[in-house]
Amino acid sequence: MGVKPIPVDKFVRWLESIGLVYQRTKASHDHYNYPDRHPKRLTRCVTIRTKYKEIPLLHIHTNLKTLGISKDEFEKQIKNF
């Protein structure tokens, strides 16, 4: 099937379900990361633009790479939302 653009709110719910929390907004970009002192804390935040209705495919791929999650695993998880 392949990864497709998904609604912003669905992607945010998925991020929160895997343990990420909102950190800050800089310009029009929201940044998410694991809580402080979490063993999986990222050196680079997951960044999304909430002004869009959907997360573009390139942004999904970039954020999955940052998280170390495969596209196949993401597809399985996102079906629940």
mmCIF file of the N, C-alpha and C atoms, coordinates in Angstrom:
data_MODEL
# 
_entry.id   MODEL 
# 
loop_
_atom_site.group_PDB 
_atom_site.id 
_atom_site.type_symbol 
_atom_site.label_atom_id 
_atom_site.label_alt_id 
_atom_site.label_comp_id 
_atom_site.label_asym_id 
_atom_site.label_entity_id 
_atom_site.label_seq_id 
_atom_site.pdbx_PDB_ins_code 
_atom_site.Cartn_x 
_atom_site.Cartn_y 
_atom_site.Cartn_z 
_atom_site.occupancy 
_atom_site.B_iso_or_equiv 
_atom_site.pdbx_formal_charge 
_atom_site.auth_seq_id 
_atom_site.auth_comp_id 
_atom_site.auth_asym_id 
_atom_site.auth_atom_id 
_atom_site.pdbx_PDB_model_num 
ATOM 1   N N  . MET A 1 1  ? 0.829  -1.196 0.000  1.00 0.00 ? 1  MET A N  1 
ATOM 2   C CA . MET A 1 1  ? 0.000  0.000  0.000  1.00 0.00 ? 1  MET A CA 1 
ATOM 3   C C  . MET A 1 1  ? 0.867  1.251  0.000  1.00 0.00 ? 1  MET A C  1 
ATOM 4   N N  . GLY A 1 2  ? 1.852  1.365  0.882  1.00 0.00 ? 2  GLY A N  1 
ATOM 5   C CA . GLY A 1 2  ? 2.737  2.531  0.921  1.00 0.00 ? 2  GLY A CA 1 
ATOM 6   C C  . GLY A 1 2  ? 2.216  3.619  1.839  1.00 0.00 ? 2  GLY A C  1 
ATOM 7   N N  . VAL A 1 3  ? 3.136  4.376  2.357  1.00 0.00 ? 3  VAL A N  1 
ATOM 8   C CA . VAL A 1 3  ? 2.797  5.487  3.240  1.00 0.00 ? 3  VAL A CA 1 
ATOM 9   C C  . VAL A 1 3  ? 2.218  6.615  2.405  1.00 0.00 ? 3  VAL A C  1 
ATOM 10  N N  . LYS A 1 4  ? 1.133  7.206  2.905  1.00 0.00 ? 4  LYS A N  1 
ATOM 11  C CA . LYS A 1 4  ? 0.480  8.323  2.229  1.00 0.00 ? 4  LYS A CA 1 
ATOM 12  C C  . LYS A 1 4  ? 0.391  9.500  3.191  1.00 0.00 ? 4  LYS A C  1 
ATOM 13  N N  . PRO A 1 5  ? 0.205  10.726 2.684  1.00 0.00 ? 5  PRO A N  1 
ATOM 14  C CA . PRO A 1 5  ? -0.001 11.858 3.585  1.00 0.00 ? 5  PRO A CA 1 
ATOM 15  C C  . PRO A 1 5  ? -1.191 11.582 4.507  1.00 0.00 ? 5  PRO A C  1 
ATOM 16  N N  . ILE A 1 6  ? -1.068 11.980 5.766  1.00 0.00 ? 6  ILE A N  1 
ATOM 17  C CA . ILE A 1 6  ? -2.141 11.753 6.735  1.00 0.00 ? 6  ILE A CA 1 
ATOM 18  C C  . ILE A 1 6  ? -2.489 13.064 7.434  1.00 0.00 ? 6  ILE A C  1 
ATOM 19  N N  . PRO A 1 7  ? -3.713 13.157 7.990  1.00 0.00 ? 7  PRO A N  1 
ATOM 20  C CA . PRO A 1 7  ? -4.108 14.380 8.690  1.00 0.00 ? 7  PRO A CA 1 
ATOM 21  C C  . PRO A 1 7  ? -3.179 14.685 9.871  1.00 0.00 ? 7  PRO A C  1 
ATOM 22  N N  . VAL A 1 8  ? -2.952 15.963 10.110 1.00 0.00 ? 8  VAL A N  1 
ATOM 23  C CA . VAL A 1 8  ? -2.056 16.405 11.181 1.00 0.00 ? 8  VAL A CA 1 
ATOM 24  C C  . VAL A 1 8  ? -2.499 15.848 12.527 1.00 0.00 ? 8  VAL A C  1 
ATOM 25  N N  . ASP A 1 9  ? -3.793 15.939 12.851 1.00 0.00 ? 9  ASP A N  1 
ATOM 26  C CA . ASP A 1 9  ? -4.258 15.488 14.164 1.00 0.00 ? 9  ASP A CA 1 
ATOM 27  C C  . ASP A 1 9  ? -4.032 13.989 14.365 1.00 0.00 ? 9  ASP A C  1 
ATOM 28  N N  . LYS A 1 10 ? -4.156 13.215 13.318 1.00 0.00 ? 10 LYS A N  1 
ATOM 29  C CA . LYS A 1 10 ? -3.910 11.772 13.395 1.00 0.00 ? 10 LYS A CA 1 
ATOM 30  C C  . LYS A 1 10 ? -2.431 11.492 13.664 1.00 0.00 ? 10 LYS A C  1 
ATOM 31  N N  . PHE A 1 11 ? -1.554 12.231 13.000 1.00 0.00 ? 11 PHE A N  1 
ATOM 32  C CA . PHE A 1 11 ? -0.117 12.062 13.195 1.00 0.00 ? 11 PHE A CA 1 
ATOM 33  C C  . PHE A 1 11 ? 0.279  12.465 14.615 1.00 0.00 ? 11 PHE A C  1 
ATOM 34  N N  . VAL A 1 12 ? -0.293 13.551 15.127 1.00 0.00 ? 12 VAL A N  1 
ATOM 35  C CA . VAL A 1 12 ? 0.001  13.999 16.493 1.00 0.00 ? 12 VAL A CA 1 
ATOM 36  C C  . VAL A 1 12 ? -0.467 12.953 17.503 1.00 0.00 ? 12 VAL A C  1 
ATOM 37  N N  . ARG A 1 13 ? -1.661 12.384 17.299 1.00 0.00 ? 13 ARG A N  1 
ATOM 38  C CA . ARG A 1 13 ? -2.142 11.323 18.210 1.00 0.00 ? 13 ARG A CA 1 
ATOM 39  C C  . ARG A 1 13 ? -1.195 10.135 18.196 1.00 0.00 ? 13 ARG A C  1 
ATOM 40  N N  . TRP A 1 14 ? -0.683 9.783  17.007 1.00 0.00 ? 14 TRP A N  1 
ATOM 41  C CA . TRP A 1 14 ? 0.264  8.678  16.908 1.00 0.00 ? 14 TRP A CA 1 
ATOM 42  C C  . TRP A 1 14 ? 1.555  8.999  17.646 1.00 0.00 ? 14 TRP A C  1 
ATOM 43  N N  . LEU A 1 15 ? 2.076  10.226 17.460 1.00 0.00 ? 15 LEU A N  1 
ATOM 44  C CA . LEU A 1 15 ? 3.297  10.625 18.165 1.00 0.00 ? 15 LEU A CA 1 
ATOM 45  C C  . LEU A 1 15 ? 3.115  10.494 19.681 1.00 0.00 ? 15 LEU A C  1 
ATOM 46  N N  . GLU A 1 16 ? 1.980  10.963 20.173 1.00 0.00 ? 16 GLU A N  1 
ATOM 47  C CA . GLU A 1 16 ? 1.717  10.893 21.609 1.00 0.00 ? 16 GLU A CA 1 
ATOM 48  C C  . GLU A 1 16 ? 1.557  9.452  22.081 1.00 0.00 ? 16 GLU A C  1 
ATOM 49  N N  . SER A 1 17 ? 1.027  8.590  21.232 1.00 0.00 ? 17 SER A N  1 
ATOM 50  C CA . SER A 1 17 ? 0.834  7.187  21.617 1.00 0.00 ? 17 SER A CA 1 
ATOM 51  C C  . SER A 1 17 ? 2.161  6.439  21.755 1.00 0.00 ? 17 SER A C  1 
ATOM 52  N N  . ILE A 1 18 ? 3.197  6.887  21.053 1.00 0.00 ? 18 ILE A N  1 
ATOM 53  C CA . ILE A 1 18 ? 4.496  6.229  21.180 1.00 0.00 ? 18 ILE A CA 1 
ATOM 54  C C  . ILE A 1 18 ? 5.368  6.897  22.241 1.00 0.00 ? 18 ILE A C  1 
ATOM 55  N N  . GLY A 1 19 ? 4.805  7.889  22.937 1.00 0.00 ? 19 GLY A N  1 
ATOM 56  C CA . GLY A 1 19 ? 5.498  8.479  24.081 1.00 0.00 ? 19 GLY A CA 1 
ATOM 57  C C  . GLY A 1 19 ? 6.072  9.863  23.890 1.00 0.00 ? 19 GLY A C  1 
ATOM 58  N N  . LEU A 1 20 ? 5.927  10.443 22.709 1.00 0.00 ? 20 LEU A N  1 
ATOM 59  C CA . LEU A 1 20 ? 6.454  11.787 22.497 1.00 0.00 ? 20 LEU A CA 1 
ATOM 60  C C  . LEU A 1 20 ? 5.510  12.818 23.108 1.00 0.00 ? 20 LEU A C  1 
ATOM 61  N N  . VAL A 1 21 ? 6.073  13.941 23.526 1.00 0.00 ? 21 VAL A N  1 
ATOM 62  C CA . VAL A 1 21 ? 5.290  15.035 24.095 1.00 0.00 ? 21 VAL A CA 1 
ATOM 63  C C  . VAL A 1 21 ? 5.648  16.326 23.370 1.00 0.00 ? 21 VAL A C  1 
ATOM 64  N N  . TYR A 1 22 ? 4.691  17.246 23.363 1.00 0.00 ? 22 TYR A N  1 
ATOM 65  C CA . TYR A 1 22 ? 4.913  18.563 22.755 1.00 0.00 ? 22 TYR A CA 1 
ATOM 66  C C  . TYR A 1 22 ? 6.004  19.284 23.537 1.00 0.00 ? 22 TYR A C  1 
ATOM 67  N N  . GLN A 1 23 ? 6.975  19.855 22.840 1.00 0.00 ? 23 GLN A N  1 
ATOM 68  C CA . GLN A 1 23 ? 8.065  20.590 23.474 1.00 0.00 ? 23 GLN A CA 1 
ATOM 69  C C  . GLN A 1 23 ? 7.907  22.102 23.309 1.00 0.00 ? 23 GLN A C  1 
ATOM 70  N N  . ARG A 1 24 ? 7.695  22.527 22.061 1.00 0.00 ? 24 ARG A N  1 
ATOM 71  C CA . ARG A 1 24 ? 7.620  23.964 21.806 1.00 0.00 ? 24 ARG A CA 1 
ATOM 72  C C  . ARG A 1 24 ? 7.123  24.222 20.379 1.00 0.00 ? 24 ARG A C  1 
ATOM 73  N N  . THR A 1 25 ? 6.810  25.490 20.104 1.00 0.00 ? 25 THR A N  1 
ATOM 74  C CA . THR A 1 25 ? 6.514  25.933 18.742 1.00 0.00 ? 25 THR A CA 1 
ATOM 75  C C  . THR A 1 25 ? 7.531  26.995 18.393 1.00 0.00 ? 25 THR A C  1 
ATOM 76  N N  . LYS A 1 26 ? 8.140  26.828 17.241 1.00 0.00 ? 26 LYS A N  1 
ATOM 77  C CA . LYS A 1 26 ? 9.075  27.833 16.743 1.00 0.00 ? 26 LYS A CA 1 
ATOM 78  C C  . LYS A 1 26 ? 8.611  28.182 15.337 1.00 0.00 ? 26 LYS A C  1 
ATOM 79  N N  . ALA A 1 27 ? 8.255  29.442 15.142 1.00 0.00 ? 27 ALA A N  1 
ATOM 80  C CA . ALA A 1 27 ? 7.624  29.907 13.908 1.00 0.00 ? 27 ALA A CA 1 
ATOM 81  C C  . ALA A 1 27 ? 6.324  29.119 13.735 1.00 0.00 ? 27 ALA A C  1 
ATOM 82  N N  . SER A 1 28 ? 6.167  28.377 12.666 1.00 0.00 ? 28 SER A N  1 
ATOM 83  C CA . SER A 1 28 ? 4.937  27.600 12.483 1.00 0.00 ? 28 SER A CA 1 
ATOM 84  C C  . SER A 1 28 ? 5.196  26.105 12.648 1.00 0.00 ? 28 SER A C  1 
ATOM 85  N N  . HIS A 1 29 ? 6.297  25.749 13.287 1.00 0.00 ? 29 HIS A N  1 
ATOM 86  C CA . HIS A 1 29 ? 6.677  24.347 13.459 1.00 0.00 ? 29 HIS A CA 1 
ATOM 87  C C  . HIS A 1 29 ? 6.513  23.910 14.920 1.00 0.00 ? 29 HIS A C  1 
ATOM 88  N N  . ASP A 1 30 ? 5.784  22.830 15.122 1.00 0.00 ? 30 ASP A N  1 
ATOM 89  C CA . ASP A 1 30 ? 5.657  22.235 16.455 1.00 0.00 ? 30 ASP A CA 1 
ATOM 90  C C  . ASP A 1 30 ? 6.720  21.157 16.592 1.00 0.00 ? 30 ASP A C  1 
ATOM 91  N N  . HIS A 1 31 ? 7.362  21.117 17.749 1.00 0.00 ? 31 HIS A N  1 
ATOM 92  C CA . HIS A 1 31 ? 8.440  20.171 18.000 1.00 0.00 ? 31 HIS A CA 1 
ATOM 93  C C  . HIS A 1 31 ? 8.012  19.191 19.087 1.00 0.00 ? 31 HIS A C  1 
ATOM 94  N N  . TYR A 1 32 ? 8.250  17.905 18.825 1.00 0.00 ? 32 TYR A N  1 
ATOM 95  C CA . TYR A 1 32 ? 7.914  16.835 19.758 1.00 0.00 ? 32 TYR A CA 1 
ATOM 96  C C  . TYR A 1 32 ? 9.167  16.036 20.071 1.00 0.00 ? 32 TYR A C  1 
ATOM 97  N N  . ASN A 1 33 ? 9.256  15.554 21.320 1.00 0.00 ? 33 ASN A N  1 
ATOM 98  C CA . ASN A 1 33 ? 10.368 14.724 21.725 1.00 0.00 ? 33 ASN A CA 1 
ATOM 99  C C  . ASN A 1 33 ? 9.906  13.884 22.914 1.00 0.00 ? 33 ASN A C  1 
ATOM 100 N N  . TYR A 1 34 ? 10.708 12.900 23.275 1.00 0.00 ? 34 TYR A N  1 
ATOM 101 C CA . TYR A 1 34 ? 10.417 12.137 24.473 1.00 0.00 ? 34 TYR A CA 1 
ATOM 102 C C  . TYR A 1 34 ? 10.671 13.038 25.679 1.00 0.00 ? 34 TYR A C  1 
ATOM 103 N N  . PRO A 1 35 ? 10.001 12.777 26.812 1.00 0.00 ? 35 PRO A N  1 
ATOM 104 C CA . PRO A 1 35 ? 10.211 13.610 28.001 1.00 0.00 ? 35 PRO A CA 1 
ATOM 105 C C  . PRO A 1 35 ? 11.685 13.601 28.448 1.00 0.00 ? 35 PRO A C  1 
ATOM 106 N N  . ASP A 1 36 ? 12.073 14.616 29.213 1.00 0.00 ? 36 ASP A N  1 
ATOM 107 C CA . ASP A 1 36 ? 13.431 14.677 29.758 1.00 0.00 ? 36 ASP A CA 1 
ATOM 108 C C  . ASP A 1 36 ? 13.750 13.398 30.519 1.00 0.00 ? 36 ASP A C  1 
ATOM 109 N N  . ARG A 1 37 ? 14.977 12.963 30.416 1.00 0.00 ? 37 ARG A N  1 
ATOM 110 C CA . ARG A 1 37 ? 15.505 11.772 31.081 1.00 0.00 ? 37 ARG A CA 1 
ATOM 111 C C  . ARG A 1 37 ? 14.891 10.462 30.585 1.00 0.00 ? 37 ARG A C  1 
ATOM 112 N N  . HIS A 1 38 ? 14.126 10.514 29.513 1.00 0.00 ? 38 HIS A N  1 
ATOM 113 C CA . HIS A 1 38 ? 13.580 9.290  28.912 1.00 0.00 ? 38 HIS A CA 1 
ATOM 114 C C  . HIS A 1 38 ? 14.724 8.585  28.182 1.00 0.00 ? 38 HIS A C  1 
ATOM 115 N N  . PRO A 1 39 ? 14.811 7.258  28.271 1.00 0.00 ? 39 PRO A N  1 
ATOM 116 C CA . PRO A 1 39 ? 15.929 6.564  27.628 1.00 0.00 ? 39 PRO A CA 1 
ATOM 117 C C  . PRO A 1 39 ? 15.974 6.715  26.104 1.00 0.00 ? 39 PRO A C  1 
ATOM 118 N N  . LYS A 1 40 ? 14.855 7.014  25.485 1.00 0.00 ? 40 LYS A N  1 
ATOM 119 C CA . LYS A 1 40 ? 14.817 7.169  24.025 1.00 0.00 ? 40 LYS A CA 1 
ATOM 120 C C  . LYS A 1 40 ? 14.899 8.631  23.582 1.00 0.00 ? 40 LYS A C  1 
ATOM 121 N N  . ARG A 1 41 ? 15.217 9.540  24.482 1.00 0.00 ? 41 ARG A N  1 
ATOM 122 C CA . ARG A 1 41 ? 15.269 10.969 24.158 1.00 0.00 ? 41 ARG A CA 1 
ATOM 123 C C  . ARG A 1 41 ? 16.036 11.191 22.850 1.00 0.00 ? 41 ARG A C  1 
ATOM 124 N N  . LEU A 1 42 ? 15.440 11.948 21.936 1.00 0.00 ? 42 LEU A N  1 
ATOM 125 C CA . LEU A 1 42 ? 16.017 12.192 20.617 1.00 0.00 ? 42 LEU A CA 1 
ATOM 126 C C  . LEU A 1 42 ? 16.976 13.381 20.654 1.00 0.00 ? 42 LEU A C  1 
ATOM 127 N N  . THR A 1 43 ? 18.039 13.314 19.865 1.00 0.00 ? 43 THR A N  1 
ATOM 128 C CA . THR A 1 43 ? 18.939 14.455 19.757 1.00 0.00 ? 43 THR A CA 1 
ATOM 129 C C  . THR A 1 43 ? 18.358 15.507 18.813 1.00 0.00 ? 43 THR A C  1 
ATOM 130 N N  . ARG A 1 44 ? 17.450 15.076 17.938 1.00 0.00 ? 44 ARG A N  1 
ATOM 131 C CA . ARG A 1 44 ? 16.776 15.965 16.992 1.00 0.00 ? 44 ARG A CA 1 
ATOM 132 C C  . ARG A 1 44 ? 15.273 15.774 17.175 1.00 0.00 ? 44 ARG A C  1 
ATOM 133 N N  . CYS A 1 45 ? 14.543 16.851 17.388 1.00 0.00 ? 45 CYS A N  1 
ATOM 134 C CA . CYS A 1 45 ? 13.096 16.767 17.606 1.00 0.00 ? 45 CYS A CA 1 
ATOM 135 C C  . CYS A 1 45 ? 12.356 16.338 16.338 1.00 0.00 ? 45 CYS A C  1 
ATOM 136 N N  . VAL A 1 46 ? 11.181 15.771 16.546 1.00 0.00 ? 46 VAL A N  1 
ATOM 137 C CA . VAL A 1 46 ? 10.255 15.503 15.445 1.00 0.00 ? 46 VAL A CA 1 
ATOM 138 C C  . VAL A 1 46 ? 9.522  16.823 15.208 1.00 0.00 ? 46 VAL A C  1 
ATOM 139 N N  . THR A 1 47 ? 9.533  17.293 13.986 1.00 0.00 ? 47 THR A N  1 
ATOM 140 C CA . THR A 1 47 ? 8.987  18.607 13.660 1.00 0.00 ? 47 THR A CA 1 
ATOM 141 C C  . THR A 1 47 ? 7.852  18.473 12.660 1.00 0.00 ? 47 THR A C  1 
ATOM 142 N N  . ILE A 1 48 ? 6.739  19.150 12.956 1.00 0.00 ? 48 ILE A N  1 
ATOM 143 C CA . ILE A 1 48 ? 5.612  19.169 12.023 1.00 0.00 ? 48 ILE A CA 1 
ATOM 144 C C  . ILE A 1 48 ? 5.064  20.589 11.918 1.00 0.00 ? 48 ILE A C  1 
ATOM 145 N N  . ARG A 1 49 ? 4.407  20.853 10.811 1.00 0.00 ? 49 ARG A N  1 
ATOM 146 C CA . ARG A 1 49 ? 3.743  22.145 10.619 1.00 0.00 ? 49 ARG A CA 1 
ATOM 147 C C  . ARG A 1 49 ? 2.244  21.926 10.751 1.00 0.00 ? 49 ARG A C  1 
ATOM 148 N N  . THR A 1 50 ? 1.669  22.461 11.803 1.00 0.00 ? 50 THR A N  1 
ATOM 149 C CA . THR A 1 50 ? 0.247  22.247 12.069 1.00 0.00 ? 50 THR A CA 1 
ATOM 150 C C  . THR A 1 50 ? -0.653 23.122 11.210 1.00 0.00 ? 50 THR A C  1 
ATOM 151 N N  . LYS A 1 51 ? -0.078 24.060 10.464 1.00 0.00 ? 51 LYS A N  1 
ATOM 152 C CA . LYS A 1 51 ? -0.930 24.885 9.599  1.00 0.00 ? 51 LYS A CA 1 
ATOM 153 C C  . LYS A 1 51 ? -1.411 24.090 8.385  1.00 0.00 ? 51 LYS A C  1 
ATOM 154 N N  . TYR A 1 52 ? -0.719 22.993 8.068  1.00 0.00 ? 52 TYR A N  1 
ATOM 155 C CA . TYR A 1 52 ? -1.152 22.118 6.992  1.00 0.00 ? 52 TYR A CA 1 
ATOM 156 C C  . TYR A 1 52 ? -2.311 21.251 7.461  1.00 0.00 ? 52 TYR A C  1 
ATOM 157 N N  . LYS A 1 53 ? -3.160 20.819 6.537  1.00 0.00 ? 53 LYS A N  1 
ATOM 158 C CA . LYS A 1 53 ? -4.218 19.875 6.874  1.00 0.00 ? 53 LYS A CA 1 
ATOM 159 C C  . LYS A 1 53 ? -3.661 18.467 6.975  1.00 0.00 ? 53 LYS A C  1 
ATOM 160 N N  . GLU A 1 54 ? -2.641 18.188 6.146  1.00 0.00 ? 54 GLU A N  1 
ATOM 161 C CA . GLU A 1 54 ? -2.023 16.863 6.140  1.00 0.00 ? 54 GLU A CA 1 
ATOM 162 C C  . GLU A 1 54 ? -0.509 17.006 6.254  1.00 0.00 ? 54 GLU A C  1 
ATOM 163 N N  . ILE A 1 55 ? 0.107  15.967 6.802  1.00 0.00 ? 55 ILE A N  1 
ATOM 164 C CA . ILE A 1 55 ? 1.562  15.914 6.872  1.00 0.00 ? 55 ILE A CA 1 
ATOM 165 C C  . ILE A 1 55 ? 2.062  15.425 5.512  1.00 0.00 ? 55 ILE A C  1 
ATOM 166 N N  . PRO A 1 56 ? 2.891  16.204 4.824  1.00 0.00 ? 56 PRO A N  1 
ATOM 167 C CA . PRO A 1 56 ? 3.407  15.771 3.524  1.00 0.00 ? 56 PRO A CA 1 
ATOM 168 C C  . PRO A 1 56 ? 4.252  14.500 3.658  1.00 0.00 ? 56 PRO A C  1 
ATOM 169 N N  . LEU A 1 57 ? 4.284  13.737 2.607  1.00 0.00 ? 57 LEU A N  1 
ATOM 170 C CA . LEU A 1 57 ? 4.999  12.464 2.594  1.00 0.00 ? 57 LEU A CA 1 
ATOM 171 C C  . LEU A 1 57 ? 6.473  12.622 2.963  1.00 0.00 ? 57 LEU A C  1 
ATOM 172 N N  . LEU A 1 58 ? 7.127  13.642 2.452  1.00 0.00 ? 58 LEU A N  1 
ATOM 173 C CA . LEU A 1 58 ? 8.538  13.869 2.768  1.00 0.00 ? 58 LEU A CA 1 
ATOM 174 C C  . LEU A 1 58 ? 8.739  14.095 4.265  1.00 0.00 ? 58 LEU A C  1 
ATOM 175 N N  . HIS A 1 59 ? 7.841  14.833 4.899  1.00 0.00 ? 59 HIS A N  1 
ATOM 176 C CA . HIS A 1 59 ? 7.950  15.098 6.335  1.00 0.00 ? 59 HIS A CA 1 
ATOM 177 C C  . HIS A 1 59 ? 7.737  13.814 7.136  1.00 0.00 ? 59 HIS A C  1 
ATOM 178 N N  . ILE A 1 60 ? 6.813  12.974 6.696  1.00 0.00 ? 60 ILE A N  1 
ATOM 179 C CA . ILE A 1 60 ? 6.593  11.690 7.369  1.00 0.00 ? 60 ILE A CA 1 
ATOM 180 C C  . ILE A 1 60 ? 7.871  10.859 7.300  1.00 0.00 ? 60 ILE A C  1 
ATOM 181 N N  . HIS A 1 61 ? 8.455  10.754 6.122  1.00 0.00 ? 61 HIS A N  1 
ATOM 182 C CA . HIS A 1 61 ? 9.672  9.952  5.941  1.00 0.00 ? 61 HIS A CA 1 
ATOM 183 C C  . HIS A 1 61 ? 10.819 10.489 6.788  1.00 0.00 ? 61 HIS A C  1 
ATOM 184 N N  . THR A 1 62 ? 10.995 11.808 6.809  1.00 0.00 ? 62 THR A N  1 
ATOM 185 C CA . THR A 1 62 ? 12.059 12.416 7.603  1.00 0.00 ? 62 THR A CA 1 
ATOM 186 C C  . THR A 1 62 ? 11.859 12.140 9.088  1.00 0.00 ? 62 THR A C  1 
ATOM 187 N N  . ASN A 1 63 ? 10.627 12.285 9.561  1.00 0.00 ? 63 ASN A N  1 
ATOM 188 C CA . ASN A 1 63 ? 10.354 12.060 10.972 1.00 0.00 ? 63 ASN A CA 1 
ATOM 189 C C  . ASN A 1 63 ? 10.484 10.585 11.352 1.00 0.00 ? 63 ASN A C  1 
ATOM 190 N N  . LEU A 1 64 ? 10.114 9.689  10.455 1.00 0.00 ? 64 LEU A N  1 
ATOM 191 C CA . LEU A 1 64 ? 10.291 8.260  10.732 1.00 0.00 ? 64 LEU A CA 1 
ATOM 192 C C  . LEU A 1 64 ? 11.780 7.922  10.840 1.00 0.00 ? 64 LEU A C  1 
ATOM 193 N N  . LYS A 1 65 ? 12.587 8.531  9.998  1.00 0.00 ? 65 LYS A N  1 
ATOM 194 C CA . LYS A 1 65 ? 14.033 8.307  10.061 1.00 0.00 ? 65 LYS A CA 1 
ATOM 195 C C  . LYS A 1 65 ? 14.586 8.823  11.391 1.00 0.00 ? 65 LYS A C  1 
ATOM 196 N N  . THR A 1 66 ? 14.136 9.979  11.827 1.00 0.00 ? 66 THR A N  1 
ATOM 197 C CA . THR A 1 66 ? 14.552 10.531 13.113 1.00 0.00 ? 66 THR A CA 1 
ATOM 198 C C  . THR A 1 66 ? 14.182 9.592  14.254 1.00 0.00 ? 66 THR A C  1 
ATOM 199 N N  . LEU A 1 67 ? 12.994 8.992  14.167 1.00 0.00 ? 67 LEU A N  1 
ATOM 200 C CA . LEU A 1 67 ? 12.508 8.086  15.216 1.00 0.00 ? 67 LEU A CA 1 
ATOM 201 C C  . LEU A 1 67 ? 13.096 6.676  15.113 1.00 0.00 ? 67 LEU A C  1 
ATOM 202 N N  . GLY A 1 68 ? 13.669 6.357  13.975 1.00 0.00 ? 68 GLY A N  1 
ATOM 203 C CA . GLY A 1 68 ? 14.200 5.011  13.779 1.00 0.00 ? 68 GLY A CA 1 
ATOM 204 C C  . GLY A 1 68 ? 13.111 3.973  13.597 1.00 0.00 ? 68 GLY A C  1 
ATOM 205 N N  . ILE A 1 69 ? 11.991 4.386  12.986 1.00 0.00 ? 69 ILE A N  1 
ATOM 206 C CA . ILE A 1 69 ? 10.847 3.503  12.755 1.00 0.00 ? 69 ILE A CA 1 
ATOM 207 C C  . ILE A 1 69 ? 10.712 3.266  11.256 1.00 0.00 ? 69 ILE A C  1 
ATOM 208 N N  . SER A 1 70 ? 10.528 2.010  10.874 1.00 0.00 ? 70 SER A N  1 
ATOM 209 C CA . SER A 1 70 ? 10.391 1.682  9.454  1.00 0.00 ? 70 SER A CA 1 
ATOM 210 C C  . SER A 1 70 ? 9.020  2.104  8.938  1.00 0.00 ? 70 SER A C  1 
ATOM 211 N N  . LYS A 1 71 ? 8.925  2.251  7.643  1.00 0.00 ? 71 LYS A N  1 
ATOM 212 C CA . LYS A 1 71 ? 7.648  2.612  7.010  1.00 0.00 ? 71 LYS A CA 1 
ATOM 213 C C  . LYS A 1 71 ? 6.611  1.518  7.233  1.00 0.00 ? 71 LYS A C  1 
ATOM 214 N N  . ASP A 1 72 ? 7.044  0.263  7.170  1.00 0.00 ? 72 ASP A N  1 
ATOM 215 C CA . ASP A 1 72 ? 6.115  -0.853 7.388  1.00 0.00 ? 72 ASP A CA 1 
ATOM 216 C C  . ASP A 1 72 ? 5.555  -0.832 8.809  1.00 0.00 ? 72 ASP A C  1 
ATOM 217 N N  . GLU A 1 73 ? 6.413  -0.607 9.791  1.00 0.00 ? 73 GLU A N  1 
ATOM 218 C CA . GLU A 1 73 ? 5.970  -0.549 11.186 1.00 0.00 ? 73 GLU A CA 1 
ATOM 219 C C  . GLU A 1 73 ? 5.016  0.626  11.390 1.00 0.00 ? 73 GLU A C  1 
ATOM 220 N N  . PHE A 1 74 ? 5.335  1.765  10.783 1.00 0.00 ? 74 PHE A N  1 
ATOM 221 C CA . PHE A 1 74 ? 4.468  2.939  10.873 1.00 0.00 ? 74 PHE A CA 1 
ATOM 222 C C  . PHE A 1 74 ? 3.087  2.650  10.299 1.00 0.00 ? 74 PHE A C  1 
ATOM 223 N N  . GLU A 1 75 ? 3.040  1.994  9.133  1.00 0.00 ? 75 GLU A N  1 
ATOM 224 C CA . GLU A 1 75 ? 1.750  1.660  8.514  1.00 0.00 ? 75 GLU A CA 1 
ATOM 225 C C  . GLU A 1 75 ? 0.917  0.782  9.428  1.00 0.00 ? 75 GLU A C  1 
ATOM 226 N N  . LYS A 1 76 ? 1.542  -0.187 10.083 1.00 0.00 ? 76 LYS A N  1 
ATOM 227 C CA . LYS A 1 76 ? 0.806  -1.065 11.002 1.00 0.00 ? 76 LYS A CA 1 
ATOM 228 C C  . LYS A 1 76 ? 0.243  -0.278 12.181 1.00 0.00 ? 76 LYS A C  1 
ATOM 229 N N  . GLN A 1 77 ? 1.067  0.615  12.733 1.00 0.00 ? 77 GLN A N  1 
ATOM 230 C CA . GLN A 1 77 ? 0.652  1.376  13.909 1.00 0.00 ? 77 GLN A CA 1 
ATOM 231 C C  . GLN A 1 77 ? -0.412 2.428  13.582 1.00 0.00 ? 77 GLN A C  1 
ATOM 232 N N  . ILE A 1 78 ? -0.286 3.104  12.461 1.00 0.00 ? 78 ILE A N  1 
ATOM 233 C CA . ILE A 1 78 ? -1.168 4.220  12.136 1.00 0.00 ? 78 ILE A CA 1 
ATOM 234 C C  . ILE A 1 78 ? -2.592 3.752  11.808 1.00 0.00 ? 78 ILE A C  1 
ATOM 235 N N  . LYS A 1 79 ? -2.754 2.491  11.436 1.00 0.00 ? 79 LYS A N  1 
ATOM 236 C CA . LYS A 1 79 ? -4.089 1.959  11.122 1.00 0.00 ? 79 LYS A CA 1 
ATOM 237 C C  . LYS A 1 79 ? -5.017 2.032  12.323 1.00 0.00 ? 79 LYS A C  1 
ATOM 238 N N  . ASN A 1 80 ? -4.481 2.056  13.533 1.00 0.00 ? 80 ASN A N  1 
ATOM 239 C CA . ASN A 1 80 ? -5.285 2.074  14.755 1.00 0.00 ? 80 ASN A CA 1 
ATOM 240 C C  . ASN A 1 80 ? -5.831 3.457  15.086 1.00 0.00 ? 80 ASN A C  1 
ATOM 241 N N  . PHE A 1 81 ? -5.520 4.456  14.274 1.00 0.00 ? 81 PHE A N  1 
ATOM 242 C CA . PHE A 1 81 ? -5.941 5.827  14.608 1.00 0.00 ? 81 PHE A CA 1 
ATOM 243 C C  . PHE A 1 81 ? -6.965 6.339  13.665 1.00 0.00 ? 81 PHE A C  1 
# 
